[in-house]
Amino acid sequence: MGKDKFLKGALILTVAGLMVKVIGSVNRILLSRLLGGEGIGLYQMAYPIYLLMLSVCSAGVPVAVSIIVAEKVAKNDYAQAHRIFKVTLGLMAVFGLFFALTLYGLAGFLVSTGWIRDGRAYYALVVLTPAVFFSSILASFRGYFQGYQMMTPPAVSQILEQLVRVLVMIGLAYLLLPRGLEYAAAGAAFGAVPGGLTGLLVLTWFYRKARKEWKRKIEEQTETVAESVESIARRLVLLAIPVSCANLLIPVTSSIDMLLVPNGLGRAGFGVEAATTLFGYLTGMAQPLLMMATIPTLSLAASLVPAVSEASTLRLSDEILRKTESAFKICMLVVAPASVGMWALSGPISGTLYGTMKAAPVIAHLAPSIACLGIFQVTTGALQGIGKTAIPMWNMLFGAVVKAVAAWQLTSVAAFHILGAAWASNLNFALVAAINIFFLYRNGIPFPVRDSLKILLASLCMGLAGKMAALFFMDKGSIVVTLLAGMVVSVLIYGTAVMLLGCLTREEAAQLPVIGKIMRKFWKG
């Protein structure tokens, strides 16, 4: 696979993503206990609107900037790479200020018109406005560093941003709670402001640290052709808009479950309470596991974009194929066992994490979505890297329509009920992943089907062994022991099967960050 920076970058972003998730999970637990259902409700009325505003303003900027900067760096045109960053920074400062003021102006309107049913959420919405400005500027910095394939600065900034955000949220919510829930919720929401400012300060520090080296490269540059601000802005917008629209489709796709699934369950004969319970098993228990399992593939996709963009700029088709093949194979090595493992150990997972076995069927039936979503994420990174940012957006839109129809039809059948919603998600992710693979093939980038089948076979062997181990320990120990036994057996069998089937060569294993040297000693050549 070669010594690729994008593999190390993917690992760094994965670790950061997991840490951010863990900190966020602790925050949700503490905040829920502190504010209760009513206080959390006020917070949740404001925060999604802030996220929506942020998505419209800057969601596609890091990807767009990383693509353009990677192109310039590939040509050793460091002067233009820096110019692109400065232009983007100026544009995002203007856009960030505009959207922050827009959010401030909308807050009163949303309350007065009844879009926000509880007027007490006004304070939480207003205090979030500065965070829009800081986060917009942050997007420029993150895209610039990613364009250079420097993933440590964005990763560190994400962790510290989340940590400061959570500490301020809990602290202010606790201090303001005696004044009323509306003020406590506003204090919790305000945590995004110092969090965003911290992330910005961290990236500014990394920027100042790296600036001497960048300045030296610019001074050594013999020639450059300066692009106009209009040209840079036009290219940036053309790349960023499809990515931003795709990000907007994520909550739209999620809202399909919220809007259609409870009603579909009602048509299937379930009462309101039973339908709500089943819906909770899907959205509150199964889907968070799906999101957690695909953090590595999301990180791999983010790291792959500038790597492919660089190779594409230099017209190194062999390099593009090598990088994408590496990414696809690593993706399969992660998501195939994760899917099979979630299916095989759904009972112990449900019992250990949620204290009930009733969510196990939903977890098991949603398991294929891990593989399908992971493949979609990484193939999206490859498409974005070659400049095809619009294709994943249209795929997501088509998939959302298919999911809506499938969710409505399948959940309305009593025999399927909530499992129908899980399979609607499976169908959605499988479809968009397949379309991505098709368009990559049309652009000369094949998906490693043969290797994927071998990895799938290794995963099935793992799943069978893990299931048998879990059944063996089910009546002999606690549910936690059962889960741990199933996981240990699964890891051992999967590693053995991967080696015996030749899913990963000795040379490929050696290139994996951190564990590569250890794995090389045992890997089949």
Secondary structure in CASP SS format (residue, H / E / C, confidence):
PFRMAT SS
TARGET T0000
AUTHOR 0000-0000-0000
METHOD secondary structure of the structure
MODEL  1
M C 1.00
G C 1.00
K C 1.00
D C 1.00
K H 1.00
F H 1.00
L H 1.00
K H 1.00
G H 1.00
A H 1.00
L H 1.00
I H 1.00
L H 1.00
T H 1.00
V H 1.00
A H 1.00
G H 1.00
L H 1.00
M H 1.00
V H 1.00
K H 1.00
V H 1.00
I H 1.00
G H 1.00
S H 1.00
V H 1.00
N H 1.00
R H 1.00
I H 1.00
L H 1.00
L H 1.00
S H 1.00
R H 1.00
L H 1.00
L H 1.00
G H 1.00
G H 1.00
E H 1.00
G H 1.00
I H 1.00
G H 1.00
L H 1.00
Y H 1.00
Q H 1.00
M H 1.00
A H 1.00
Y H 1.00
P H 1.00
I H 1.00
Y H 1.00
L H 1.00
L H 1.00
M H 1.00
L H 1.00
S H 1.00
V H 1.00
C H 1.00
S H 1.00
A C 1.00
G C 1.00
V H 1.00
P H 1.00
V H 1.00
A H 1.00
V H 1.00
S H 1.00
I H 1.00
I H 1.00
V H 1.00
A H 1.00
E H 1.00
K H 1.00
V H 1.00
A H 1.00
K C 1.00
N C 1.00
D C 1.00
Y H 1.00
A H 1.00
Q H 1.00
A H 1.00
H H 1.00
R H 1.00
I H 1.00
F H 1.00
K H 1.00
V H 1.00
T H 1.00
L H 1.00
G H 1.00
L H 1.00
M H 1.00
A H 1.00
V H 1.00
F H 1.00
G H 1.00
L H 1.00
F H 1.00
F H 1.00
A H 1.00
L H 1.00
T H 1.00
L H 1.00
Y H 1.00
G H 1.00
L H 1.00
A H 1.00
G H 1.00
F H 1.00
L H 1.00
V H 1.00
S H 1.00
T C 1.00
G C 1.00
W C 1.00
I C 1.00
R C 1.00
D C 1.00
G H 1.00
R H 1.00
A H 1.00
Y H 1.00
Y H 1.00
A H 1.00
L H 1.00
V H 1.00
V H 1.00
L C 1.00
T H 1.00
P H 1.00
A H 1.00
V H 1.00
F H 1.00
F H 1.00
S H 1.00
S H 1.00
I H 1.00
L H 1.00
A H 1.00
S H 1.00
F H 1.00
R H 1.00
G H 1.00
Y H 1.00
F H 1.00
Q H 1.00
G H 1.00
Y C 1.00
Q C 1.00
M C 1.00
M C 1.00
T H 1.00
P H 1.00
P H 1.00
A H 1.00
V H 1.00
S H 1.00
Q H 1.00
I H 1.00
L H 1.00
E H 1.00
Q H 1.00
L H 1.00
V H 1.00
R H 1.00
V H 1.00
L H 1.00
V H 1.00
M H 1.00
I H 1.00
G H 1.00
L H 1.00
A H 1.00
Y H 1.00
L H 1.00
L H 1.00
L H 1.00
P H 1.00
R H 1.00
G C 1.00
L H 1.00
E H 1.00
Y H 1.00
A H 1.00
A H 1.00
A H 1.00
G H 1.00
A H 1.00
A H 1.00
F H 1.00
G C 1.00
A H 1.00
V H 1.00
P H 1.00
G H 1.00
G H 1.00
L H 1.00
T H 1.00
G H 1.00
L H 1.00
L H 1.00
V H 1.00
L H 1.00
T H 1.00
W H 1.00
F H 1.00
Y H 1.00
R H 1.00
K H 1.00
A H 1.00
R H 1.00
K H 1.00
E H 1.00
W H 1.00
K H 1.00
R H 1.00
K H 1.00
I H 1.00
E H 1.00
E H 1.00
Q C 1.00
T C 1.00
E C 1.00
T C 1.00
V C 1.00
A C 1.00
E C 1.00
S C 1.00
V H 1.00
E H 1.00
S H 1.00
I H 1.00
A H 1.00
R H 1.00
R H 1.00
L H 1.00
V H 1.00
L H 1.00
L H 1.00
A H 1.00
I H 1.00
P H 1.00
V H 1.00
S H 1.00
C H 1.00
A H 1.00
N H 1.00
L H 1.00
L H 1.00
I H 1.00
P H 1.00
V H 1.00
T H 1.00
S H 1.00
S H 1.00
I H 1.00
D H 1.00
M H 1.00
L H 1.00
L H 1.00
V H 1.00
P H 1.00
N H 1.00
G H 1.00
L H 1.00
G H 1.00
R H 1.00
A C 1.00
G C 1.00
F C 1.00
G C 1.00
V H 1.00
E H 1.00
A H 1.00
A H 1.00
T H 1.00
T H 1.00
L H 1.00
F H 1.00
G H 1.00
Y H 1.00
L H 1.00
T H 1.00
G H 1.00
M H 1.00
A H 1.00
Q H 1.00
P H 1.00
L H 1.00
L H 1.00
M H 1.00
M H 1.00
A H 1.00
T C 1.00
I H 1.00
P H 1.00
T H 1.00
L H 1.00
S H 1.00
L H 1.00
A H 1.00
A H 1.00
S H 1.00
L H 1.00
V H 1.00
P H 1.00
A H 1.00
V H 1.00
S H 1.00
E H 1.00
A H 1.00
S H 1.00
T H 1.00
L C 1.00
R C 1.00
L C 1.00
S H 1.00
D H 1.00
E H 1.00
I H 1.00
L H 1.00
R H 1.00
K H 1.00
T H 1.00
E H 1.00
S H 1.00
A H 1.00
F H 1.00
K H 1.00
I H 1.00
C H 1.00
M H 1.00
L H 1.00
V H 1.00
V H 1.00
A H 1.00
P H 1.00
A H 1.00
S H 1.00
V H 1.00
G H 1.00
M H 1.00
W H 1.00
A H 1.00
L C 1.00
S H 1.00
G H 1.00
P H 1.00
I H 1.00
S H 1.00
G H 1.00
T H 1.00
L H 1.00
Y H 1.00
G C 1.00
T C 1.00
M C 1.00
K C 1.00
A C 1.00
A H 1.00
P H 1.00
V H 1.00
I H 1.00
A H 1.00
H H 1.00
L H 1.00
A C 1.00
P H 1.00
S H 1.00
I H 1.00
A H 1.00
C H 1.00
L H 1.00
G H 1.00
I H 1.00
F H 1.00
Q H 1.00
V H 1.00
T H 1.00
T H 1.00
G H 1.00
A H 1.00
L H 1.00
Q H 1.00
G H 1.00
I C 1.00
G C 1.00
K C 1.00
T C 1.00
A H 1.00
I H 1.00
P H 1.00
M H 1.00
W H 1.00
N H 1.00
M H 1.00
L H 1.00
F H 1.00
G H 1.00
A H 1.00
V H 1.00
V H 1.00
K H 1.00
A H 1.00
V H 1.00
A H 1.00
A H 1.00
W H 1.00
Q H 1.00
L H 1.00
T H 1.00
S C 1.00
V C 1.00
A C 1.00
A C 1.00
F C 1.00
H C 1.00
I H 1.00
L H 1.00
G H 1.00
A H 1.00
A H 1.00
W H 1.00
A H 1.00
S H 1.00
N H 1.00
L H 1.00
N H 1.00
F H 1.00
A H 1.00
L H 1.00
V H 1.00
A H 1.00
A H 1.00
I H 1.00
N H 1.00
I H 1.00
F H 1.00
F H 1.00
L H 1.00
Y H 1.00
R H 1.00
N C 1.00
G C 1.00
I C 1.00
P C 1.00
F C 1.00
P C 1.00
V H 1.00
R H 1.00
D H 1.00
S H 1.00
L H 1.00
K H 1.00
I H 1.00
L H 1.00
L H 1.00
A H 1.00
S H 1.00
L H 1.00
C H 1.00
M H 1.00
G H 1.00
L H 1.00
A H 1.00
G H 1.00
K H 1.00
M H 1.00
A H 1.00
A H 1.00
L H 1.00
F H 1.00
F H 1.00
M H 1.00
D C 1.00
K C 1.00
G C 1.00
S C 1.00
I H 1.00
V H 1.00
V H 1.00
T H 1.00
L H 1.00
L H 1.00
A H 1.00
G H 1.00
M H 1.00
V H 1.00
V H 1.00
S H 1.00
V H 1.00
L H 1.00
I H 1.00
Y H 1.00
G H 1.00
T H 1.00
A H 1.00
V H 1.00
M H 1.00
L H 1.00
L C 1.00
G C 1.00
C C 1.00
L C 1.00
T C 1.00
R H 1.00
E H 1.00
E H 1.00
A H 1.00
A H 1.00
Q C 1.00
L C 1.00
P C 1.00
V C 1.00
I C 1.00
G H 1.00
K H 1.00
I H 1.00
M H 1.00
R H 1.00
K C 1.00
F C 1.00
W C 1.00
K C 1.00
G C 1.00
END
